[in-house]
Amino acid sequence: MKICMMGTGYVGLVSGACFAETGNEVVCADVDEDKIRRLRAGDIVIFEPGLGPMVERNVASGRLSFSSDVPAAIAGAEVVFVAVGTPPRSDGAADLSAVDRVAETVVKYVAGPLVLVLKSTVPVGTNARVRRIVKDAPYPVQVVSNPEFLKEGDAVSDFLRPDRIVVGCDADDHHAREIMRRLYHPVCLASDRMVWMDPPSAELSKYVANTLLAMRISFMNEVAWLCEKVGADIHHVRHGVGSDARIGPRFLYAGPGYGGSCFPKDVVALVSAGREHGVEMELAGATDRVNQRQKGALARKLKQIFEGDLRGKCIGVWGIAFKPRTDDIREAPALALIEALLSEGAMVRAHDPQAAAAARERFGGRIALCEDAYEAARDADALVLVTEWRQYQNPDFPRLRQLMRRPVLLDGRNIWSGYGLRAQGFHYEGIGVKGS
Ligand SMILES: NC(=O)c1ccc[n+]([C@@H]2O[C@H](COP(=O)([O-])OP(=O)(O)OC[C@H]3O[C@@H](n4cnc5c(N)ncnc54)[C@H](O)[C@@H]3O)[C@@H](O)[C@H]2O)c1
């Protein structure tokens, strides 16, 4: 099938490469000419495990190409996916201007019957809105909602082995249904993962999934504060509740707050959608408020450790990406921590295995970015672990103790809580844990 992927970001590039991998002819198009130029030159532009070799072999086979000639990419396609960004507006609602622009471009350049698939996360009602835009197109354009559920860091494997593929289209849209069924057939061989529904339900499913996951995290972060007050340990509480089959163990980890390009914006977009329709989404609102507060937790703890004065302190930061196995720093808890430290007059030495370039762009010369993790700890008054990259799991603690000016470890992910670090001379603190 001939596919045009509009928007070549984390979702568009992964989806485009995976559709090419399963035999389709894919043009990944983007208005960002620099990105397209780099992709054409063989630079993968994002870090995502397994993506590089897949892009390379599909480009080599001629099934995958990159273009900033958006009209030509649309004209040659049977299916156009919309994978452009939908960032938050200042009132929390999703900014749909890029989605609208794609729909308007489709009206202008469509050269035959087309299925237009909304893969971006868009508020309920967007499918209907896009239908209104494309109804004047010179050829029939069927609009389908197909929200994406991949996770950065596991995006390729999530796409090829999905838990489910949600498709929102009208029951009598036989052509669009058949196209979607064929596109996803290769990833449904072991079991049929297609979940069919009407477009508004598909649109809402994505927001509800992200908000529910974010809610679990915020709830556990709130419980972690209570643990610290009452002498309980969030590890034990997590095991105690997560072993209940009705609850399950995932997304129950206390930490420095959730980040990334999805959870924060999707939670507030759900609140905003509720407001627009006269339904107050109280739990979603509370989830966001708890997270905002949690993003200040590491800075607050450091301030407490240094008796309110961080001026001139050198703080090492391990991990800047919003989670391991990605270079994405959008809304990362490390950003809030670093900004707070700088505004308190501290100096920051940071390390991240993949996100250093993005951090350099964001902070310029305001922080020192170190090539080596131990360099970030050199002469530090404290070392804060923010992102649990595997390489930070088992560091050489005696070496850290030697390198650091003061042996203060603040473990934002509770990964060292069982290591007996206090007995090794460290001041250790986690989030709601008693151990170490
Ligand atoms: N990143 C994730 O993990 C993830 C997961 C599921 C869903 N989503 C959703 O998918 C959508 C895309 O997310 P992303 O992280 O890939 O964003 P991104 O910012 O990485 O990529 C978006 C791309 O769209 C391009 N673009 C903007 N306007 C365009 C236009 N008019 N025509 C063509 N290209 C245009 C941008 O230049 C950019 O390259 C968002 O709605 C997001 O909420 C993201």
Ligand as a Chemical Component Dictionary entry (heavy atoms), coordinates in Angstrom:
data_LIG
# 
_chem_comp.id                   LIG 
_chem_comp.type                 NON-POLYMER 
_chem_comp.pdbx_formal_charge   0 
_chem_comp.three_letter_code    LIG 
# 
loop_
_chem_comp_atom.comp_id 
_chem_comp_atom.atom_id 
_chem_comp_atom.alt_atom_id 
_chem_comp_atom.type_symbol 
_chem_comp_atom.charge 
_chem_comp_atom.model_Cartn_x 
_chem_comp_atom.model_Cartn_y 
_chem_comp_atom.model_Cartn_z 
_chem_comp_atom.pdbx_ordinal 
LIG N1  N1  N 0  5.861  10.590 21.483 1  
LIG C1  C1  C 0  5.100  9.609  21.914 2  
LIG O1  O1  O 0  5.523  8.732  22.667 3  
LIG C2  C2  C 0  3.656  9.518  21.480 4  
LIG C3  C3  C 0  2.943  8.334  21.724 5  
LIG C4  C4  C 0  1.616  8.258  21.313 6  
LIG C5  C5  C 0  1.005  9.363  20.693 7  
LIG N2  N2  N 1  1.726  10.515 20.510 8  
LIG C6  C6  C 0  1.043  11.624 19.841 9  
LIG O2  O2  O 0  1.472  11.636 18.475 10 
LIG C7  C7  C 0  1.577  12.975 17.990 11 
LIG C8  C8  C 0  2.997  13.244 17.512 12 
LIG O3  O3  O 0  3.873  13.102 18.619 13 
LIG P1  P1  P 0  5.454  13.076 18.428 14 
LIG O4  O4  O 0  6.048  12.833 19.772 15 
LIG O5  O5  O -1 5.800  12.172 17.299 16 
LIG O6  O6  O 0  5.708  14.602 18.007 17 
LIG P2  P2  P 0  7.032  15.238 17.390 18 
LIG O7  O7  O 0  7.049  16.636 17.856 19 
LIG O8  O8  O 0  8.198  14.346 17.669 20 
LIG O9  O9  O 0  6.774  15.190 15.823 21 
LIG C9  C9  C 0  5.788  15.934 15.175 22 
LIG C10 C10 C 0  6.296  16.260 13.770 23 
LIG O10 O10 O 0  5.233  16.843 13.016 24 
LIG C11 C11 C 0  5.816  17.805 12.146 25 
LIG N3  N3  N 0  4.773  18.701 11.629 26 
LIG C12 C12 C 0  4.181  19.743 12.252 27 
LIG N4  N4  N 0  3.282  20.317 11.425 28 
LIG C13 C13 C 0  3.282  19.617 10.285 29 
LIG C14 C14 C 0  2.556  19.698 9.055  30 
LIG N5  N5  N 0  1.622  20.623 8.882  31 
LIG N6  N6  N 0  2.839  18.821 8.081  32 
LIG C15 C15 C 0  3.778  17.864 8.265  33 
LIG N7  N7  N 0  4.489  17.726 9.397  34 
LIG C16 C16 C 0  4.248  18.595 10.393 35 
LIG C17 C17 C 0  6.868  18.473 13.009 36 
LIG O11 O11 O 0  7.822  19.167 12.233 37 
LIG C18 C18 C 0  7.446  17.264 13.748 38 
LIG O12 O12 O 0  8.558  16.712 13.059 39 
LIG C19 C19 C 0  1.141  13.874 19.149 40 
LIG O13 O13 O 0  -0.239 14.126 19.022 41 
LIG C20 C20 C 0  1.390  13.011 20.372 42 
LIG O14 O14 O 0  0.559  13.342 21.449 43 
LIG C21 C21 C 0  3.030  10.615 20.865 44 
# 
loop_
_chem_comp_bond.comp_id 
_chem_comp_bond.atom_id_1 
_chem_comp_bond.atom_id_2 
_chem_comp_bond.value_order 
_chem_comp_bond.pdbx_ordinal 
LIG N1  C1  SING 1  
LIG C1  O1  DOUB 2  
LIG C1  C2  SING 3  
LIG C2  C3  SING 4  
LIG C2  C21 DOUB 5  
LIG C3  C4  DOUB 6  
LIG C4  C5  SING 7  
LIG C5  N2  DOUB 8  
LIG N2  C6  SING 9  
LIG N2  C21 SING 10 
LIG C6  O2  SING 11 
LIG C6  C20 SING 12 
LIG O2  C7  SING 13 
LIG C7  C8  SING 14 
LIG C7  C19 SING 15 
LIG C8  O3  SING 16 
LIG O3  P1  SING 17 
LIG P1  O4  DOUB 18 
LIG P1  O5  SING 19 
LIG P1  O6  SING 20 
LIG O6  P2  SING 21 
LIG P2  O7  DOUB 22 
LIG P2  O8  SING 23 
LIG P2  O9  SING 24 
LIG O9  C9  SING 25 
LIG C9  C10 SING 26 
LIG C10 O10 SING 27 
LIG C10 C18 SING 28 
LIG O10 C11 SING 29 
LIG C11 N3  SING 30 
LIG C11 C17 SING 31 
LIG N3  C12 SING 32 
LIG N3  C16 SING 33 
LIG C12 N4  DOUB 34 
LIG N4  C13 SING 35 
LIG C13 C14 SING 36 
LIG C13 C16 DOUB 37 
LIG C14 N5  SING 38 
LIG C14 N6  DOUB 39 
LIG N6  C15 SING 40 
LIG C15 N7  DOUB 41 
LIG N7  C16 SING 42 
LIG C17 O11 SING 43 
LIG C17 C18 SING 44 
LIG C18 O12 SING 45 
LIG C19 O13 SING 46 
LIG C19 C20 SING 47 
LIG C20 O14 SING 48 
# 
